[in-house]
Amino acid sequence: MKSDIEFVTWFRSVTPHIHTSRGKIYVIAFGGEVVANGKFVELVQDCNLLASLGIRLVLVHGARPQIESRLQADQQETSYVQGMRVTDATALQYVKEAVGKVRVEIEALLSMGLPNSPMANAAIRVVSGNFVTARPIGVLEGVDLQYTGEVRRINATAILDQLEQDVVVLLSPLGYSPTGEIFNLTVENTAAEVAIALKADKLIFLVDTPGIQQQTESGNTLLHELTVKQGKTLLAAMDTMDTAPNQPNEDIRLYLPWALHACELGVERVHLISRHTDGALLLELFTHGGIGSMITRDPLQSIRQAEIQDIGAILQLIEPLENTGTLVRRGRELLEMEIERFTVIEHDNMIIACAALYPFPDDKACELACVTVHPAYRKAGIGRILIDHLEEQAREQGYHRIFVLTTRTAHWFVERGFSETTPDQLPQSKQHLYNYQRRSKVFVKSI
């Protein structure tokens, strides 16, 4: 019974994510390691689920380990410049062979439809093609990279035509020139440029690490969110070191520049998630906190005046505290009448905190009321941010003090500079409304 309730609760919790994802374009990029170690079966199942929810998918695969294996098998030497393979005419033959084999294996797995499996009745249609026009990179550090190239142009119209027909587009790390030449590309360059050209809603990189990590006193801490500005600061710090600082490997140094590039040129969000975690794609996309690192151009969190459409979310926040008696009960009608008094903090389209400010002009005082923070954010300093904002707002409007009535959170307000006083120190009009049966404690703060 408990597991049934948990399942229903979970299913309902992902509904908003499903609604916002339908019809969106997601570009998912992964290296050849995902195919080589057999993990692609799970990824295919997750991609099938995304497609069934109406998400338009572009998959971009790599083939580095497969290329390396073929070269080593024939004892062919290979070299790299700035992390890119020097592709001569001989190496290009191995590249084409390995890439072709990986693409066929991926298409075969995407074609699965076994009964009693997550792929039952999937009927995924896959298309590949010459959607990527490339050019040679040329000479770097005095070395001619020959058939190693970079993206020159993406045929976005042709890809969008396929996505409109509910077809999954599969792109290999190869590009073609108008002269008929083939160039070996990197998966990160290809994926980023495709996402930019398609104006994709999300670009997702499957990487070796849990995401972007930063060193703290207690060890490496995963950065779940960062802006382009923060990412550039981190990247600059990494570039001043001989090795990537505080990163388990070079994956972040490899993918982060392209993630920032994509965000700057219009991709709304770029995610870096671990390829080693089963279901990482679903956990990142359908849970509010995610499992990896997400990069956005601007901060996801904002503080603003509440609007009428926020009432449902505010009620969800405050009702549990009303049921325990922590807050005075407010109905929807009262909220509708007083919505202009409320301020909310919104995080990634979700209301995570609210508070109301009621002015008493004759006493140059304001009442702070209905201070509520979502349980998942109560140790993140959200309440302090909200209180500071409202104090500044009251100060700008010419008020000299702010007071609050509480039954359960006295210490929290004391820690934020409030001092306990008595009900007879309240504004006269508020004294008449004081509930002596509730016996709320009164705290005041000069602003």
PEUR-V57574 format. One record per helix or strand. SS is the DSSP state (~ for helix, > for strand). FROM is the first residue (numbers start at 0). LEN is the number of residues. If there is no record, write none. Layout:
# PEUR-V57574
SS&FROM&LEN / SS&FROM&LEN
This chain:
# PEUR-V57574
~&1&20 / >&24&6 / ~&31&5 / ~&39&13 / >&55&6 / ~&63&10 / >&79&2 / >&83&2 / >&86&1 / ~&88&22 / >&125&2 / >&131&5 / >&138&2 / >&142&2 / >&145&1 / >&147&7 / ~&155&9 / >&167&4 / >&173&3 / >&181&3 / ~&186&12 / >&201&6 / >&212&4 / >&218&4 / >&224&3 / ~&227&12 / ~&250&14 / >&268&6 / ~&279&7 / >&292&4 / >&300&5 / ~&307&16 / ~&331&10 / >&341&6 / >&349&11 / ~&360&3 / >&364&9 / ~&374&3 / ~&381&15 / >&400&6 / ~&409&5 / >&418&3 / ~&422&3 / ~&427&4 / >&440&6
